[in-house]
Amino acid sequence: MTTEQFVETMDSGALIVANSPVHEVMHRLSQEAIRITLEINNSYHTQDEIISLMSELTGRKVDESFRLFPPFYTDCGKNIRIGKRVFFNSGCKFQDQGGIVIGDDVLVGQNCVIATLNHAEDPDHRADMI
């Protein structure tokens, strides 16, 4: 399954069964997000480097007008879309598998949490995700 197919599946709202191929891709992408966010959060970067790292994290070109005060956390990254003239203040945490779209001219406040994923309510299927 490609990253694009993963994003399509997640955007469809389908039930993601634990240990399914989609779930395995989710794990692989989360490991990539951990690597990139550790890079963002643990050393100083120029504005150009932040743009490059966020573009790698999201899998899409992030506009040069984007600004970030680290730390920033996400558990996937590939289902975040960022508009122009956007600012993320420090401590933001995104759970983006279900999709996060940040439009133009948005300022995201300090320690903001955006979560777009849930688990099944049935205890027998608690590891499944919606």
C-alpha atoms as one frame of an Amber mdcrd trajectory, in Angstrom:
protein
   0.000   0.000   0.000   1.386   3.405  -0.983   1.217   6.483   1.210  -1.321
   7.969  -1.208  -3.538   4.874  -0.903  -3.196   5.054   2.879  -4.316   8.707
   2.939  -7.264   7.897   0.638  -8.326   5.054   2.915  -8.031   7.199   6.030
  -9.935  10.076   4.397 -12.773   7.679   3.479 -13.701   7.175   7.144 -13.384
   3.406   6.799 -12.887   1.184   9.839  -9.205   0.292  10.147  -8.886  -3.216
  11.550  -5.972  -3.821  13.919  -3.017  -5.616  12.305  -4.429  -5.067   8.795
  -2.206  -3.840   5.924  -3.511  -0.288   6.515  -2.612  -0.555  10.184   0.902
  -1.714   9.229   1.363   1.324   6.956   0.157   3.528   9.821   2.908   2.077
  12.007   5.581   2.608   9.331   4.516   6.231   8.826   4.466   6.843  12.574
   8.092   5.707  12.798   9.014   8.124  10.004   7.131  10.927  11.796   9.013
  10.195  15.014  12.334  10.461  13.173  11.430  13.770  11.488   9.845  15.399
  14.544  12.865  14.427  16.661  15.016  16.210  14.083  12.754  19.285  14.182
  12.562  19.389  17.970  16.107  18.606  19.060  18.279  21.114  17.264  18.116
  24.603  15.823  17.003  24.940  12.195  16.858  27.831   9.778  13.534  28.745
   8.231  14.477  26.946   5.003  15.351  23.803   6.965  11.999  23.913   8.804
  10.178  24.192   5.467  12.155  21.245   4.116  11.546  19.079   7.194   7.826
  19.902   7.322   7.549  19.158   3.593   9.205  15.788   4.192   6.927  15.142
   7.178   3.710  15.944   5.292   4.789  14.542   1.936   3.705  17.849   0.359
   5.502  21.108  -0.385   4.934  23.453   2.550   4.753  27.116   1.550   7.776
  29.250   2.414   5.504  31.546   4.446   4.941  28.765   7.033   6.387  29.403
  10.508   6.931  27.020  13.417   8.091  27.396  17.005   9.152  23.880  18.066
   8.495  21.501  19.597   5.930  20.022  17.234   4.544  16.494  17.456   2.515
  14.323  15.127   2.005  10.586  14.888   1.742  10.361  11.100   2.312  13.624
   9.247   1.197  12.464   5.823  -2.425  13.584   6.278  -1.657  17.198   7.221
  -2.285  19.932   4.665  -0.915  23.391   5.467  -1.975  26.596   3.740  -0.071
  29.844   3.257   0.927  32.252   6.022   0.363  29.621   8.721   2.023  29.656
  12.146   2.262  26.757  14.621   3.199  27.926  18.106   5.242  25.685  20.404
   3.970  22.410  21.785   1.353  21.563  19.139   0.341  17.888  18.961  -1.486
  16.544  15.920  -3.002  13.094  15.446  -3.562  13.437  11.736  -4.421  10.009
  10.325  -8.027  11.157   9.843  -6.851  14.308   8.065  -6.050  17.832   9.222
  -6.427  20.791   6.881  -5.021  24.099   8.094  -6.166  26.823   5.711  -4.463
  30.068   4.760  -3.762  32.709   7.428  -4.223  30.376  10.420  -2.364  30.795
  13.697  -2.353  27.598  15.765  -1.948  28.369  19.465   0.562  27.056  21.925
   0.010  23.457  23.101  -2.927  22.963  20.740  -4.028  19.328  20.298  -5.879
  18.237  17.140  -6.970  14.588  17.044  -8.759  12.995  14.096  -8.724   9.317
  15.007 -10.785   7.251  17.399 -10.968   3.641  18.506 -13.948   1.316  18.148
 -16.270   1.356  21.154 -16.759  -2.421  21.233 -14.210  -3.773  23.778 -13.621
  -6.841  21.578 -12.483  -4.535  18.759 -10.879  -1.723  20.794  -7.683  -1.822
  18.717  -9.664  -1.108  15.522  -9.681   2.562  14.519 -12.177   4.935  12.990
